[in-house]
Amino acid sequence: MEFDWNNAPVEWDSSLTPRDVEESFEDPFAVRLLPDSARFTVQARFFNLGKTASGLGIFSVYRTNGKQVRVIHARAFAPEEQFFYQRKLNQTLSP
């Protein structure tokens, strides 16, 4: 997956690095969602909830053309996102 870092995202948590965000996309258990909202019909935006190698949960909003990812917003998980991620992980790993 190739990232477009030419222009900084509109909203960026200063404690995160581009590598942190990239690692969250590489998470094999990352949850990717297409929001079901009229707001996003003109230009499709997606959500990614993933963790870095060090275990930091990152929520990202991004666009993609199928080849390149353009991150628009990135921040650490809110408690609800951590809960959602963990629930999806448990569903995936349970027999």
C-alpha positions, 0 to 999 in steps of 0.5 A: 500500500502506497501513501500520499504524504505530499500534503499534511492531512487536514487534521493530524494528532501531533503525537502520531508519525506517518509511520504510526499511521502506516503501521495501523493500515498494516494491522492484519486485524484492522477494521476498514469501513465505508461510512453510510452517510450522504456526506460521503457520496460525492467523494468516497471516504473510508475509516480505518481502525488499526493498531501499530506494532507497539499496540497504539490504536489509530483511527484514520479517515482516508481516500484512495484511488485503489493504488494510493492512500491519502490520509485526511484525519488521524488520531489515537482511538477513543474508548468507544473505538477501542471497544469496537476494535476489540469486539471485532478482533474477538469475533474474528479469533473466536472458533 
